[in-house]
Amino acid sequence: RWTPAMSAFLRELLEGEEAWTAPRLLEALQARFFVTFHPGTVRRKLLEMGYRWKRTRYVPSGRPREEEVEGFKAALREAEKGG
């Protein structure tokens, strides 16, 4: 039941900046193609397509502005005081 259009759709979603999980990809597939798969099927197809799982993490883009640095330092001092 898996079609090349579904693989292309997944590639399109994964090329964006958003972090995706297999269950979220499954929901997107169900909404677009009106099909039902097990999340394991989606994971298996992703592996076949060359995708691997990585833990997501938040990383700021670019250098922070001076006021952002000062705001962070102030929040850190406040947290260290227990406030």
C-alpha positions in Angstrom: 0.0 0.0 0.0 3.0 2.3 0.3 3.5 4.5 -2.8 6.4 6.5 -4.1 4.2 9.6 -3.6 4.2 8.9 0.1 8.0 8.7 0.2 8.2 12.0 -1.7 5.8 13.6 0.7 7.9 12.4 3.7 11.1 13.8 2.0 9.3 17.1 1.5 8.3 17.3 5.2 11.8 16.3 6.5 13.6 18.9 4.4 12.0 21.7 6.5 13.3 23.0 9.8 10.7 21.3 11.9 11.5 18.2 14.0 9.4 15.2 13.1 8.6 12.0 15.0 7.3 8.8 13.4 3.8 9.3 15.0 3.6 12.9 13.7 4.7 11.8 10.3 2.1 9.1 10.4 -0.6 11.7 11.2 0.6 13.8 8.3 0.4 10.8 6.0 -3.1 9.9 7.2 -4.3 13.5 6.6 -2.8 13.7 3.1 -3.4 10.1 1.8 -6.3 8.8 3.9 -4.3 5.7 4.9 -3.6 4.0 8.2 -0.2 2.6 9.0 1.5 1.4 12.2 4.2 3.9 13.4 6.7 1.1 13.0 6.0 1.0 9.3 6.8 4.7 9.0 10.1 4.1 10.9 11.0 1.2 8.6 10.3 3.2 5.5 12.4 6.1 6.8 15.3 3.7 7.4 14.9 2.4 3.9 15.0 6.0 2.6 18.3 6.6 4.5 16.9 8.6 7.4 18.2 8.0 10.9 16.8 9.0 14.3 18.7 11.7 16.3 17.8 13.4 19.6 16.5 16.9 19.0 18.1 19.8 20.8 17.6 23.5 20.9 20.5 25.5 19.5 20.4 29.2 18.9 21.1 30.4 15.4 23.8 33.1 15.1 25.4 35.1 17.8 23.2 36.4 20.6 22.7 40.2 20.9 24.3 41.9 23.9 20.9 42.5 25.5 20.1 38.8 25.2 23.4 37.9 26.9 22.7 40.4 29.7 19.1 39.1 30.1 20.4 35.5 30.4 23.1 36.5 33.0 20.5 38.4 35.0 18.1 35.4 35.0 21.0 33.1 35.9 22.0 35.3 38.9 18.3 35.4 40.0 18.0 31.6 39.8 21.3 31.1 41.7 19.8 33.3 44.6 16.7 31.0 44.6 14.3 33.6 43.3 
